Amino acid sequence: MSILIIRGPATTDQIDEMMQTLGSYIKLAVDVGRGILAGGGELHADCEQALLDDGSQQAEIWGADWYPHTCEVGFEALINIRPRQQNFSLEIQDPALRERIERVVRHLLEVT
């Protein structure tokens, strides 16, 4: 398992390395405050921990998935269940927050 923290646009090698864990997609933790993400873990929580260890604040970290072959972002993760932040399900419910997450993911992972 190789969890990488991505601070700038990812290289193809970095995408490939993160894909090795699950094969068809990458589990992510996205820090919307810092505009960075961690990807490549077996669990979203693994990626979340990498960001926490890097200085991120837990309230700013959300779970997502990146599907490189279709360039789609998924918004479901156990770490997203946060009643204190008004998110009561696996899926991120706030459209504005989803947009912020998608913007970070696309900026950092969408290889053009």
Residue pairs with C-beta under 8 A, 6 or more apart in sequence:
1 21
1 40
1 41
1 42
1 46
2 17
2 18
2 20
2 21
2 40
3 18
3 38
3 39
3 40
3 41
3 46
3 47
3 50
4 10
4 14
4 17
4 18
4 38
4 39
4 40
5 36
5 37
5 38
5 50
5 51
5 54
6 14
6 36
6 37
6 38
6 39
6 108
6 109
7 36
7 108
8 108
9 107
9 108
9 111
10 18
10 108
10 109
10 111
12 111
15 26
15 68
15 109
15 111
17 40
18 26
18 39
18 40
19 25
19 26
19 40
19 68
20 40
21 27
21 40
21 41
21 42
22 42
24 67
24 69
25 65
25 66
25 67
25 68
25 74
26 39
26 40
26 65
26 66
26 68
26 109
27 39
27 40
27 41
27 42
27 43
27 44
27 46
27 47
27 63
27 65
27 77
28 37
28 38
28 39
28 44
28 47
28 63
28 64
28 65
28 66
28 105
29 37
29 38
29 39
29 44
29 47
29 48
29 50
29 51
29 61
29 62
29 63
29 64
29 79
30 36
30 37
30 61
30 62
30 63
30 64
30 101
30 104
30 105
31 37
31 51
31 56
31 57
31 60
31 61
31 104
32 60
32 61
32 62
32 97
32 100
32 101
32 104
33 56
33 57
33 60
34 56
34 60
35 104
35 107
36 51
36 54
36 56
36 104
36 108
37 47
37 51
37 64
37 104
37 105
37 108
37 109
38 47
38 48
38 50
38 51
38 54
39 47
39 66
39 109
40 47
41 47
41 50
43 78
44 63
44 64
44 77
44 78
44 79
45 78
45 79
47 63
48 58
48 61
48 63
48 79
51 61
52 58
52 61
59 85
61 79
62 75
62 77
62 79
62 80
62 92
62 97
62 101
63 75
63 76
63 77
63 78
63 79
63 80
64 73
64 74
64 75
64 77
64 92
64 101
64 105
65 73
65 74
65 75
65 76
65 77
66 72
66 73
66 74
66 105
66 109
67 73
67 74
68 109
68 111
71 106
71 110
73 101
73 102
73 105
73 106
75 91
75 92
75 98
75 101
76 90
76 91
76 92
77 90
78 90
80 87
80 89
80 90
80 91
80 92
81 87
81 88
81 89
81 90
86 93
86 94
87 93
87 94
92 98
92 101
